[in-house]
């Protein structure tokens, strides 16, 4: 590091440490000296009688801050008027028009005589505009609405039913008017604090249930007016916009109130329709970033390294005197200390209780980095079936990342889990390689959730799945049993193989048991391990009838890149000569896609005659039974292919590369045909398409060999390892 770099690093580190501890000292002083700090007023309204609160709850005030956009405001007023008409309560509708002459609104005043107008010629910040509106409200509950929002008619109906003495805010679900846009704004909010930055995020709702979240956005949410009047006094430092509503939500949580999200209350957003008219994208980004660090310092959050904090403060303009003065003023009068934040921290997860707990059974905690429902990738199928059997011996608590992937799921009645915790916050996908995946998948939220559940139920077994989560074992307690399943032993693979291998091999000895999915993988590991091969469910995959026709089937969700690469190479190498020999031959591809049509439109190689992509299905056994042959052209993989054993169980010859036969070639199944190059692959397909008698003879499954691959047998092997541990079940 050069001298200049060292000086820059030192300055940033000093700024970060100085600002953080200055704010913490001021907040401590405010807590001791200021009798009106928030922590001294916690639960002020909660302790009132329910009848008093409900008497004041009837009625809704609506505040719309508006800046010189009458056309957009008209649409907003039409939609809110329809929604107000449905709630059968008294209401008032306030528009705070600023930054434009009063004459701009004469037509709207005539069209909407019920509206109460507040005019300011000069432009106002968001908090200032809302404050003017709050001075005129008559009801305890106030709905803040941006002028670029359009409500569905029953929106307010859905919101008002969740008013309660302990509730500060109730948020709507947000959709973009431009439905082609990715939904980075949904209304279901959270925060992620990393080593070098702070991120707000919106989650895709995972169900229709009303849930708590970090904060309710000021663009389409219902608030307690009495509390909002207290909290908004601290918001002016964020002017002109952004992070005020986050501030309110955290203050409410510290004061003992909750913020709710109601998915059934729907609004439509024309994103940044007002802000974009008066500020450039660069100005918007600068304001957003500045306010982020004001927020972080006000509340004493932890997690950002002092160097990065100082550097971000310097880059975002937070070191100016006017910003410092406002920051310290708000910090003092809040009197909020980090312990308040820790106690009131909103969860980044969603809990479900799906089946009754058997008090006679021990707990097994299963932690996975990928969604197990409704996706049908091989690991998910393995986990669902394996732990379905083991649920007869354990109460199983599942912690799963990718919580948004479960959106709208109806949990299967026969699912094996007594409790499920979904991690909702999106993980950062920065970096390339196995080591980067270990860092991004085993993130702080997952460590925290795992530690919480371990402390709550004291599981007999903590079962970790996948290499990406191997370092979670660092939080294990002495009296617990920890096991990990490496679905693929990737030693020596990837651009960062040396570093990734070092990290993996360093932590594996800390586990009581290491499971692999194929004998080949077991031999790669330099530590003791147990091989639990992939299995098959005989109820869904069985031999029904002899094959016929000329249909090739490939099963491989494209979420796993080698599946897509393998079938694309197969098409490139063999599809043309196969079509020339058999004009009526078909290739069915089960890629696990929700919309195969859209995918085919974007990928010409899948548009060739005879190729059909089938949408995600849970009827795979039926499709395999309708195949003539199953192909598995994957190369360069580890682990073992679930699709291969499923094809053999259905009585279908599986023509495969040697890599795709890992873990099965030693069993000498008559239906498993291994090709070492593309010529041999082609010749095997031709032979078994042309020779029906040979095909039907070889496809009949060997039931005795298959029985040891039933999931009940696979689970029995894993249970034997659990039973052998020192801690009794």
Phi and psi in degrees as a GROMACS rama.xvg file:
@    title "Ramachandran Plot"
@    xaxis  label "Phi"
@    yaxis  label "Psi"
@TYPE xy
-72.2037  164.93  UNK-2
-60.595  -41.5065  UNK-3
-61.0102  -42.4294  UNK-4
-66.1105  -39.3771  UNK-5
-63.2835  -41.2179  UNK-6
-64.8347  -44.8101  UNK-7
-61.1818  -41.9426  UNK-8
-62.5737  -45.1002  UNK-9
-63.0791  -40.6149  UNK-10
-63.5978  -46.8428  UNK-11
-62.4799  -42.4662  UNK-12
-62.1597  -43.6568  UNK-13
-63.5103  -44.5407  UNK-14
-61.4484  -44.5316  UNK-15
-61.7633  -49.0001  UNK-16
-63.978  -44.4531  UNK-17
-63.209  -48.9744  UNK-18
-63.7022  -43.1983  UNK-19
-64.2006  -48.8438  UNK-20
-74.1026  -29.5256  UNK-21
-62.1376  -45.2702  UNK-22
-64.8383  -36.3203  UNK-23
-69.8749  -37.7448  UNK-24
-65.0353  -44.0889  UNK-25
-64.2171  -39.3813  UNK-26
-66.1591  -36.9667  UNK-27
-64.5124  -42.8706  UNK-28
-61.213  -43.69  UNK-29
-62.2535  -37.0197  UNK-30
-64.9403  -37.2747  UNK-31
-82.6655  -42.1381  UNK-32
-95.103  -27.0835  UNK-33
-97.2109  107.789  UNK-34
-69.7518  -12.8551  UNK-35
-102.689  13.2929  UNK-36
-65.3637  157.412  UNK-37
-60.3254  -40.6073  UNK-38
-64.7387  -21.6531  UNK-39
-82.3562  -9.34374  UNK-40
-114.445  13.7973  UNK-41
-59.0863  139.367  UNK-42
63.2223  21.9761  UNK-43
-56.0723  -49.0091  UNK-44
-83.4914  -25.5783  UNK-45
-63.5661  -31.1119  UNK-46
-81.1018  -4.63513  UNK-47
-72.0608  162.022  UNK-48
-71.6992  151.602  UNK-49
-62.8874  -36.6496  UNK-50
-65.194  -39.5205  UNK-51
-61.7792  -43.5357  UNK-52
-66.9576  -44.5364  UNK-53
-69.6208  -29.5744  UNK-54
-63.998  -35.2661  UNK-55
-85.8816  -5.56625  UNK-56
-81.9871  -25.4563  UNK-57
-65.1259  129.512  UNK-58
108.936  145.587  UNK-59
-130.853  130.206  UNK-60
-103.996  137.132  UNK-61
-115.447  130.975  UNK-62
-119.313  125.033  UNK-63
-119.052  108.296  UNK-64
-75.4693  131.068  UNK-65
-135.74  133.577  UNK-66
-129.305  96.3259  UNK-67
54.1696  49.0442  UNK-68
-146.199  67.9898  UNK-69
-59.5149  -34.4451  UNK-70
-64.0293  -45.0638  UNK-71
-69.6139  -37.6229  UNK-72
-61.7813  -36.266  UNK-73
-58.6051  -45.1074  UNK-74
-62.27  -42.748  UNK-75
-62.3372  -44.9826  UNK-76
-65.4806  -36.4956  UNK-77
-62.642  -43.6252  UNK-78
-72.2287  -40.1156  UNK-79
-69.5186  -32.4646  UNK-80
-64.3038  -42.2051  UNK-81
-63.6204  -39.6308  UNK-82
-71.0921  -38.6402  UNK-83
-64.4256  -33.7708  UNK-84
-63.9858  -18.6971  UNK-85
-91.8593  -13.6369  UNK-86
-87.5478  -12.9492  UNK-87
53.781  44.5091  UNK-88
-137.16  157.954  UNK-89
-64.1119  148.634  UNK-90
-150.165  163.473  UNK-91
-137.745  148.793  UNK-92
-124.089  112.863  UNK-93
-113.309  130.297  UNK-94
-115.276  122.319  UNK-95
-98.9344  96.4972  UNK-96
-91.8159  123.376  UNK-97
-139.764  158.84  UNK-98
74.3377  18.453  UNK-99
-158.282  150.459  UNK-100
-68.0253  151.881  UNK-101
-60.3958  -28.3814  UNK-102
-62.6515  -21.0542  UNK-103
-66.4988  -13.7034  UNK-104
-116.874  15.3784  UNK-105
-62.3473  -42.4253  UNK-106
-64.4833  -40.2021  UNK-107
-67.7651  -36.5613  UNK-108
-62.2296  -37.1447  UNK-109
-72.2894  -36.8771  UNK-110
-76.3871  -28.0648  UNK-111
-129.528  75.4813  UNK-112
-65.7908  -19.1593  UNK-113
-74.5175  -17.1075  UNK-114
-71.5502  136.546  UNK-115
-97.7364  123.287  UNK-116
-103.461  136.522  UNK-117
-121.891  122.169  UNK-118
-113.82  136.568  UNK-119
-137.326  123.79  UNK-120
-68.1535  -37.1052  UNK-121
-79.7527  149.805  UNK-122
-70.5177  142.73  UNK-123
-116.31  152.665  UNK-124
-71.7747  166.86  UNK-125
-59.067  -48.4642  UNK-126
-63.9298  -39.7411  UNK-127
-64.421  -40.6981  UNK-128
-65.2739  -42.8341  UNK-129
-65.8546  -37.6716  UNK-130
-60.363  -43.4323  UNK-131
-59.5672  -40.7878  UNK-132
-66.1954  -40.0222  UNK-133
-64.0361  -27.5029  UNK-134
-64.1815  -16.8717  UNK-135
-112.798  -0.329214  UNK-136
-73.3998  146.832  UNK-137
-110.596  -9.31623  UNK-138
-122.142  158.277  UNK-139
-71.632  -26.5069  UNK-140
-109.004  127.696  UNK-141
-123.226  131.976  UNK-142
-100.541  114.961  UNK-143
-89.5348  129.561  UNK-144
-137.894  123.546  UNK-145
-72.6277  152.506  UNK-146
-72.8731  -9.82101  UNK-147
-101.765  21.4541  UNK-148
-107.367  145.67  UNK-149
-127.567  121.075  UNK-150
-88.1778  145.007  UNK-151
-75.6942  153.403  UNK-152
-59.1572  -33.1602  UNK-153
-95.9907  12.9913  UNK-154
-58.0306  -53.8144  UNK-155
-65.8103  -34.714  UNK-156
-55.7626  -42.5757  UNK-157
-69.0103  -33.3945  UNK-158
-78.7459  -45.5253  UNK-159
-65.1813  -23.3847  UNK-160
-70.2201  -11.6068  UNK-161
-104.283  12.1381  UNK-162
-64.0132  137.093  UNK-163
-158.327  156.285  UNK-164
-57.2643  -27.6126  UNK-165
-98.8171  9.29129  UNK-166
-104.011  131.525  UNK-167
-95.0674  -43.7187  UNK-168
-143.988  154.787  UNK-169
-137.654  116.662  UNK-170
-99.0051  150.485  UNK-171
-90.3726  163.055  UNK-172
-87.9516  133.548  UNK-173
-108.463  134.285  UNK-174
-122.707  148.349  UNK-175
-82.4499  142.337  UNK-176
-60.7479  -36.793  UNK-177
-83.7232  95.6906  UNK-178
-74.9002  -3.93244  UNK-179
-81.9509  -14.3549  UNK-180
-75.0132  148.187  UNK-181
-66.945  142.04  UNK-182
-84.122  75.7648  UNK-183
-81.0429  -6.08075  UNK-184
-127.206  116.731  UNK-185
-124.439  -20.4287  UNK-186
100.156  -17.2424  UNK-187
-94.9733  105.816  UNK-188
-109.032  157.606  UNK-189
-160.071  177.181  UNK-190
-137.732  144.596  UNK-191
-129.835  124.451  UNK-192
-108.73  122.531  UNK-193
-116.042  178.008  UNK-194
-56.4875  -35.1557  UNK-195
-126.301  6.83288  UNK-196
-166.616  171.402  UNK-197
-126.215  134.608  UNK-198
-130.069  128.239  UNK-199
-85.6311  148.089  UNK-200
-146.539  155.516  UNK-201
-113.494  134.79  UNK-202
-96.3372  150.106  UNK-203
-71.6779  127.109  UNK-204
-57.9224  135.453  UNK-205
-94.4727  -6.22816  UNK-206
-162.597  -178.914  UNK-207
-89.6469  4.00223  UNK-208
-73.0342  148.028  UNK-209
-80.1072  128.939  UNK-210
-131.997  159.23  UNK-211
-79.0241  151.225  UNK-212
-150.343  -175.716  UNK-213
-66.8649  -51.9121  UNK-214
-157.341  159.176  UNK-215
-103.392  125.97  UNK-216
-62.2896  144.336  UNK-217
-75.0064  5.15035  UNK-218
-94.4149  -17.6973  UNK-219
-166.944  59.1153  UNK-220
-140.399  157.346  UNK-221
-99.7358  134.22  UNK-222
-131.332  153.729  UNK-223
-75.7518  116.517  UNK-224
-63.9936  -39.2936  UNK-225
-63.5402  -38.3698  UNK-226
-74.5247  -40.9599  UNK-227
-61.1987  -36.5822  UNK-228
-62.7293  -34.0111  UNK-229
-71.6036  -44.9575  UNK-230
-74.5713  -31.8885  UNK-231
-70.8017  -16.9309  UNK-232
-61.7185  -22.4259  UNK-233
-95.8761  6.55726  UNK-234
-94.5274  -13.2339  UNK-235
-67.2873  -22.0515  UNK-236
-66.6259  -13.2421  UNK-237
-92.7218  -6.39337  UNK-238
-53.5255  142.478  UNK-239
-86.7887  -18.7912  UNK-240
-170.235  166.571  UNK-241
82.3989  132.778  UNK-242
80.9216  -5.56655  UNK-243
-61.8198  -45.886  UNK-244
-69.2536  -30.1121  UNK-245
-63.916  -43.8431  UNK-246
-57.2821  -47.16  UNK-247
-59.4095  -44.5252  UNK-248
-62.2382  -41.0103  UNK-249
-69.5648  -41.5787  UNK-250
-60.4564  -40.3761  UNK-251
-63.1111  -42.677  UNK-252
-63.1946  -40.5532  UNK-253
-63.5102  -36.8164  UNK-254
-79.4981  -1.59203  UNK-255
98.0104  15.2156  UNK-256
-107.629  164.427  UNK-257
-116.022  155.662  UNK-258
-114.071  127.18  UNK-259
-110.417  155.007  UNK-260
-124.536  127.057  UNK-261
-115.169  102.156  UNK-262
-62.0181  -28.5078  UNK-263
-74.8605  -15.2986  UNK-264
-88.747  109.207  UNK-265
-114.303  135.156  UNK-266
-132.61  159.077  UNK-267
-120.191  133.724  UNK-268
-117.928  128.288  UNK-269
-92.9663  93.2165  UNK-270
-57.3729  125.844  UNK-271
53.1008  36.6036  UNK-272
-66.9938  -30.9395  UNK-273
-91.2497  -50.5057  UNK-274
-56.182  -40.9676  UNK-275
-65.9291  -16.6197  UNK-276
-82.3087  -24.5505  UNK-277
-116.771  -10.0267  UNK-278
-135.985  143.04  UNK-279
-75.6203  159.805  UNK-280
-56.1285  -35.2883  UNK-281
-66.7744  -39.406  UNK-282
-67.0035  -41.3289  UNK-283
-60.3878  -45.5796  UNK-284
-64.6015  -39.5115  UNK-285
-65.2326  -42.2832  UNK-286
-65.1039  -43.7652  UNK-287
-60.2844  -45.4303  UNK-288
-67.5137  -43.4331  UNK-289
-58.0892  -46.7393  UNK-290
-67.9356  -29.9826  UNK-291
-59.33  -44.6635  UNK-292
-78.1766  -28.2892  UNK-293
-60.6943  -46.614  UNK-294
-60.1089  -47.68  UNK-295
-58.6869  -44.6688  UNK-296
-74.2602  -35.7213  UNK-297
-56.4659  -42.4417  UNK-298
-99.8531  -4.44937  UNK-299
69.5382  34.9386  UNK-300
-62.8988  157.983  UNK-301
-122.703  154.47  UNK-302
135.265  -29.865  UNK-303
-85.5535  130.688  UNK-304
-63.6043  142.156  UNK-305
-54.1094  -38.059  UNK-306
-61.1049  -47.9267  UNK-307
-68.549  -35.5183  UNK-308
-60.898  -48.3044  UNK-309
-62.5829  -40.8512  UNK-310
-65.4292  -42.1703  UNK-311
-65.9562  -38.5959  UNK-312
-63.5251  -42.3485  UNK-313
-66.0563  -42.2111  UNK-314
-71.173  -28.8188  UNK-315
-96.9799  2.78711  UNK-316
81.3586  21.2339  UNK-317
-86.4508  -0.00806674  UNK-318
-96.2219  4.71201  UNK-319
-73.8087  150.866  UNK-320
-61.3313  -39.8537  UNK-321
-65.4414  -33.5667  UNK-322
-71.6185  -44.3786  UNK-323
-60.6151  -44.0495  UNK-324
-60.5302  -47.1771  UNK-325
-65.4233  -37.8135  UNK-326
-63.1492  -47.366  UNK-327
-68.2337  -35.969  UNK-328
-61.5596  -49.4827  UNK-329
-66.1134  -36.8432  UNK-330
-66.1793  -41.868  UNK-331
-64.013  -49.1022  UNK-332
-75.0267  -16.2157  UNK-333
-79.3684  -43.6699  UNK-334
64.2862  30.0285  UNK-335
-92.9893  131.532  UNK-336
-115.343  161.914  UNK-337
-54.5863  -31.275  UNK-338
-63.1723  -33.2619  UNK-339
-62.8018  -43.3008  UNK-340
-65.346  -42.4891  UNK-341
-62.2433  -41.3682  UNK-342
-68.6423  -34.9945  UNK-343
-100.454  6.67483  UNK-344
-59.4354  126.649  UNK-345
-73.0246  137.112  UNK-346
-66.6448  146.22  UNK-347
-97.601  18.0356  UNK-348
-136.876  167.964  UNK-349
-124.664  131.497  UNK-350
-104.526  142.729  UNK-351
-128.862  143.078  UNK-352
-116.131  114.472  UNK-353
-108.454  -24.1428  UNK-354
-151.306  158.35  UNK-355
-67.5433  148.345  UNK-356
-87.8292  132.109  UNK-357
-87.4951  111.973  UNK-358
-66.2655  -14.7925  UNK-359
-87.099  -6.96936  UNK-360
-107.534  145.777  UNK-361
-74.7768  167.691  UNK-362
-92.9364  143.258  UNK-363
-120.605  123.396  UNK-364
-98.4456  120.203  UNK-365
-108.242  123.822  UNK-366
-119.682  122.057  UNK-367
-131.43  147.252  UNK-368
-90.0449  -7.95284  UNK-369
-126.066  155.69  UNK-370
-64.0977  136.658  UNK-371
-98.4306  -22.9887  UNK-372
-129.437  150.765  UNK-373
-88.331  8.79813  UNK-374
-61.7236  154.639  UNK-375
-120.877  28.2313  UNK-376
-68.2656  160.99  UNK-377
-56.9889  -42.1389  UNK-378
-63.0701  -39.9573  UNK-379
-64.8562  -41.8021  UNK-380
-63.5038  -43.9716  UNK-381
-59.0742  -48.427  UNK-382
-65.374  -42.78  UNK-383
-60.7933  -44.212  UNK-384
-76.3672  -43.0979  UNK-385
-62.9583  -45.8224  UNK-386
-82.358  -13.8767  UNK-387
-62.7119  -42.9617  UNK-388
-68.3687  -44.9299  UNK-389
-69.288  -16.6986  UNK-390
-66.8088  -13.117  UNK-391
-76.0464  -10.6189  UNK-392
-119.615  -12.1252  UNK-393
-141.578  151.648  UNK-394
-80.7851  125.545  UNK-395
-110.482  127.555  UNK-396
-108.764  120.646  UNK-397
-99.3885  127.042  UNK-398
-108.192  119.973  UNK-399
-126.285  132.376  UNK-400
-76.1941  179.967  UNK-401
60.7081  45.3628  UNK-402
-56.3953  -33.8878  UNK-403
-66.3599  -20.7068  UNK-404
-69.7354  -14.3065  UNK-405
-90.4315  10.3913  UNK-406
-52.9709  127.621  UNK-407
72.1398  13.0259  UNK-408
-72.4864  140.545  UNK-409
-101.421  110.539  UNK-410
-62.0059  130.976  UNK-411
-58.8021  142.86  UNK-412
-63.1875  -30.1814  UNK-413
-97.9418  19.9054  UNK-414
-64.2189  149.838  UNK-415
-84.6163  1.86843  UNK-416
-103.217  133.972  UNK-417
-79.5426  -32.6015  UNK-418
-144.932  145.879  UNK-419
-133.682  131.999  UNK-420
-118.335  121.491  UNK-421
-103.929  128.084  UNK-422
-85.207  113.211  UNK-423
-87.9677  -31.9716  UNK-424
-66.7457  133.472  UNK-425
-67.7355  140.403  UNK-426
-86.9134  151.994  UNK-427
-74.0116  133.04  UNK-428
-106.454  39.3513  UNK-429
-80.6567  148.186  UNK-430
88.7582  159.048  UNK-431
-125.348  138.557  UNK-432
111.356  171.246  UNK-433
-66.1534  -40.7725  UNK-434
-63.5643  -40.2455  UNK-435
-62.9335  -38.4749  UNK-436
-67.3307  -35.9278  UNK-437
-60.4638  -40.2231  UNK-438
-72.5272  -41.3105  UNK-439
-80.4416  -30.5393  UNK-440
-80.8681  -45.3234  UNK-441
-87.1764  73.3881  UNK-442
-98.0761  174.674  UNK-443
-58.0872  -40.91  UNK-444
-61.2703  -37.5017  UNK-445
-71.3136  -39.3764  UNK-446
-57.4173  -47.1805  UNK-447
-64.6721  -45.0824  UNK-448
-62.4298  -43.9454  UNK-449
-60.7969  -44.4883  UNK-450
-63.5141  -39.177  UNK-451
-63.2897  -46.6213  UNK-452
-69.2181  -38.926  UNK-453
-58.5005  -43.6161  UNK-454
-67.964  -28.7265  UNK-455
-77.9495  -44.8914  UNK-456
-115.544  -4.88032  UNK-457
47.4298  64.4145  UNK-458
-64.7675  145.801  UNK-459
-69.0674  -32.9782  UNK-460
-132.614  133.154  UNK-461
-110.2  113.421  UNK-462
-108.387  113.635  UNK-463
-98.0286  140.11  UNK-464
-117.597  132.009  UNK-465
85.7386  145.448  UNK-466
-55.9178  -35.4808  UNK-467
-57.195  -27.2419  UNK-468
-104.337  14.2973  UNK-469
-58.6071  -31.1666  UNK-470
-81.5848  -1.41483  UNK-471
-60.8954  -22.3525  UNK-472
-62.4448  -13.1208  UNK-473
-63.6227  -17.8719  UNK-474
-99.8835  5.60444  UNK-475
-63.655  150.948  UNK-476
-97.3311  160.131  UNK-477
-64.6087  -31.5242  UNK-478
-94.4923  13.9638  UNK-479
-109.351  158.418  UNK-480
-108.741  124.261  UNK-481
-117.94  135.275  UNK-482
-132.772  154.002  UNK-483
-135.174  140.347  UNK-484
-107.085  120.327  UNK-485
-95.6854  99.5539  UNK-486
-63.8605  -29.6874  UNK-487
-136.804  124.668  UNK-488
-88.3531  101.369  UNK-489
-97.8147  21.0772  UNK-490
-53.4576  131.281  UNK-491
84.4967  -1.81843  UNK-492
-104.315  148.176  UNK-493
97.9044  160.109  UNK-494
-66.6754  -20.3844  UNK-495
-115.013  33.4321  UNK-496
-53.6938  -45.3148  UNK-497
-60.7871  -46.4925  UNK-498
-69.8385  -43.4653  UNK-499
-64.0049  -43.1669  UNK-500
-60.6923  -41.8084  UNK-501
-61.4782  -43.7694  UNK-502
-64.027  -43.4762  UNK-503
-65.243  -50.6971  UNK-504
-68.2862  -22.7221  UNK-505
-68.6783  -36.2939  UNK-506
-96.5126  -20.6915  UNK-507
-57.2375  -38.6691  UNK-508
-62.6519  -17.4937  UNK-509
-76.2619  -12.9453  UNK-510
-86.5554  146.389  UNK-511
-77.4397  -25.0552  UNK-512
-149.389  138.648  UNK-513
-120.663  123.876  UNK-514
-106.804  142.015  UNK-515
-121.587  173.159  UNK-516
-110.811  0.347852  UNK-517
-155.927  150.568  UNK-518
-58.6782  -34.0877  UNK-519
-60.4458  -43.3599  UNK-520
-68.0697  -37.4717  UNK-521
-57.812  -39.3015  UNK-522
-70.9588  -20.6096  UNK-523
-76.9542  -23.1397  UNK-524
-85.8165  132.72  UNK-525
-86.2601  11.2029  UNK-526
-120.115  154.399  UNK-527
-57.1877  140.635  UNK-528
-155.319  167.959  UNK-529
-122.625  134.115  UNK-530
-94.3529  117.507  UNK-531
-117.912  93.7552  UNK-532
-65.4268  161.858  UNK-533
-63.5983  155.184  UNK-534
-126.053  -166.678  UNK-535
-147.79  146.72  UNK-536
-96.066  110.123  UNK-537
-64.3561  -17.5258  UNK-538
-74.0894  -27.3711  UNK-539
-105.433  -16.7915  UNK-540
-134.361  101.895  UNK-541
-149.878  161.888  UNK-542
-79.1675  115.484  UNK-543
-103.112  -41.9101  UNK-544
-161.355  165.935  UNK-545
-68.5227  153.163  UNK-546
-76.145  161.574  UNK-547
-156.439  173.049  UNK-548
76.0719  -159.096  UNK-549
-139.76  61.8094  UNK-550
-116.767  118.638  UNK-551
-95.1305  141.252  UNK-552
-124.769  133.026  UNK-553
-122.717  127.406  UNK-554
-113.32  119.778  UNK-555
-176.942  99.548  UNK-556
-55.2858  130.996  UNK-557
-70.642  -9.66745  UNK-558
-55.7527  -34.0415  UNK-559
-92.8485  108.432  UNK-560
-53.8306  -40.6321  UNK-561
-58.1799  -26.4706  UNK-562
-63.8193  -49.4699  UNK-563
-65.2875  -45.085  UNK-564
-62.0238  -39.2287  UNK-565
-65.5727  -45.7  UNK-566
-74.7524  -30.8972  UNK-567
-64.0548  -40.409  UNK-568
-67.999  -36.9491  UNK-569
-60.4336  -45.6562  UNK-570
-63.4345  -43.3046  UNK-571
-62.9447  -40.0209  UNK-572
-86.5941  -37.7237  UNK-573
-120.721  -17.493  UNK-574
-68.9609  -41.4889  UNK-575
-61.0003  -50.7618  UNK-576
-64.5059  -32.4263  UNK-577
-66.7294  -40.0072  UNK-578
-68.4407  -34.2566  UNK-579
-65.6855  -36.4626  UNK-580
-80.5545  -38.0091  UNK-581
-129.41  89.5811  UNK-582
-58.773  -22.4331  UNK-583
-101.265  10.773  UNK-584
-70.5965  147.436  UNK-585
-125.715  149.264  UNK-586
-125.754  112.71  UNK-587
-98.2343  127.67  UNK-588
-117.809  124.542  UNK-589
-106.485  93.4241  UNK-590
-98.1114  2.87731  UNK-591
69.3988  27.5339  UNK-592
-94.2035  145.075  UNK-593
-79.1572  -28.5267  UNK-594
-136.258  85.7422  UNK-595
-66.6961  -31.8858  UNK-596
-60.0972  -45.9587  UNK-597
-63.5278  -38.5668  UNK-598
-64.4961  -45.2936  UNK-599
-61.9934  -38.4023  UNK-600
-58.668  -33.4657  UNK-601
-91.7578  -6.6437  UNK-602
-131.975  96.7281  UNK-603
-58.2458  -30.6753  UNK-604
-63.3538  -22.1345  UNK-605
-94.8252  5.77444  UNK-606
-94.9186  2.07302  UNK-607
-69.7197  154.285  UNK-608
-58.5277  135.619  UNK-609
91.2654  -9.44585  UNK-610
-97.7803  130.976  UNK-611
-132.688  124.315  UNK-612
-95.0727  129.52  UNK-613
-104.75  132.885  UNK-614
-62.4665  164.483  UNK-615
-49.978  133.548  UNK-616
-145.549  153.343  UNK-617
-106.171  16.5371  UNK-618
-111.285  38.9522  UNK-619
-61.8885  -36.3828  UNK-620
-57.939  -39.4701  UNK-621
-65.6017  -42.1532  UNK-622
-67.3738  -39.6712  UNK-623
-64.0072  -37.0136  UNK-624
-65.1719  -24.0902  UNK-625
-90.39  2.11426  UNK-626
-83.813  152.85  UNK-627
-84.3575  -48.9672  UNK-628
-139.821  153.699  UNK-629
-110.417  134.635  UNK-630
-113.872  145.513  UNK-631
-141.751  84.3787  UNK-632
-92.6649  32.1167  UNK-633
-78.0472  146.662  UNK-634
-134.054  154.974  UNK-635
66.809  32.7901  UNK-636
-112.51  163.042  UNK-637
-118.356  -175.608  UNK-638
74.4933  -147.089  UNK-639
-147.756  153.19  UNK-640
-90.8617  115.997  UNK-641
-61.4181  -36.386  UNK-642
-62.0474  -28.0502  UNK-643
-68.7166  -48.6362  UNK-644
-68.5947  -31.996  UNK-645
-66.3472  -40.5646  UNK-646
-62.9826  -42.9827  UNK-647
-64.5795  -37.8979  UNK-648
-65.7872  -31.0501  UNK-649
-80.6445  -0.691075  UNK-650
74.2542  42.9474  UNK-651
-126.957  132.681  UNK-652
-63.0241  132.742  UNK-653
-113.308  114.067  UNK-654
-94.3687  121.522  UNK-655
-140.84  157.548  UNK-656
-72.2169  167.068  UNK-657
-67.3939  -36.8194  UNK-658
-63.5164  -39.0927  UNK-659
-74.7784  -8.81583  UNK-660
-98.1496  7.67966  UNK-661
-53.0352  133.228  UNK-662
85.8705  -10.0715  UNK-663
-120.089  -24.249  UNK-664
-61.0822  -30.2413  UNK-665
-69.9898  -18.6659  UNK-666
-85.1124  -9.25191  UNK-667
54.2162  50.5641  UNK-668
-66.5215  135.726  UNK-669
-65.1198  -25.6036  UNK-670
-89.3307  -0.370336  UNK-671
-97.0067  114.166  UNK-672
-117.624  119.103  UNK-673
-103.05  129.697  UNK-674
-111.933  134.289  UNK-675
-95.0084  -9.48352  UNK-676
-155.76  174.453  UNK-677
-68.4553  -33.416  UNK-678
-61.7468  -44.1128  UNK-679
-67.564  -36.436  UNK-680
-60.4427  -46.4279  UNK-681
-62.8119  -45.7051  UNK-682
-65.0959  -36.3331  UNK-683
-65.7196  -40.8725  UNK-684
-62.1882  -47.4807  UNK-685
-59.9725  -44.9903  UNK-686
-60.0256  -45.8826  UNK-687
-83.2375  -19.1369  UNK-688
-73.9558  -41.0631  UNK-689
-77.7922  -29.0326  UNK-690
-110.495  86.1562  UNK-691
-62.5398  -40.5126  UNK-692
-63.6151  -45.7012  UNK-693
-64.2661  -39.7651  UNK-694
-62.0829  -47.841  UNK-695
-68.6194  -29.3931  UNK-696
-70.1281  -42.6082  UNK-697
-80.4999  -20.0948  UNK-698
-81.7446  -16.9591  UNK-699
-63.3337  121.04  UNK-700
-71.5707  150.448  UNK-701
-88.6356  103.458  UNK-702
-63.3834  -35.8192  UNK-703
-66.064  -41.5181  UNK-704
-66.4802  -39.1837  UNK-705
-66.9826  -32.6056  UNK-706
-59.1478  -33.706  UNK-707
-72.8531  -8.64004  UNK-708
-101.891  0.352485  UNK-709
-63.3522  147.313  UNK-710
-59.7145  -31.2044  UNK-711
-61.8964  -38.0917  UNK-712
-72.3801  -39.5796  UNK-713
-62.1142  -44.9267  UNK-714
-65.0732  -35.3213  UNK-715
-61.5365  -38.712  UNK-716
-63.6582  -42.4044  UNK-717
-68.3647  -39.1111  UNK-718
-63.9732  -35.3931  UNK-719
-60.8429  -39.5086  UNK-720
-66.0398  -44.0349  UNK-721
-58.6621  -43.4114  UNK-722
-66.3012  -23.6369  UNK-723
-81.2701  -3.558  UNK-724
-75.8041  164.529  UNK-725
-69.4458  -38.2649  UNK-726
-78.7462  121.631  UNK-727
-67.5081  144.294  UNK-728
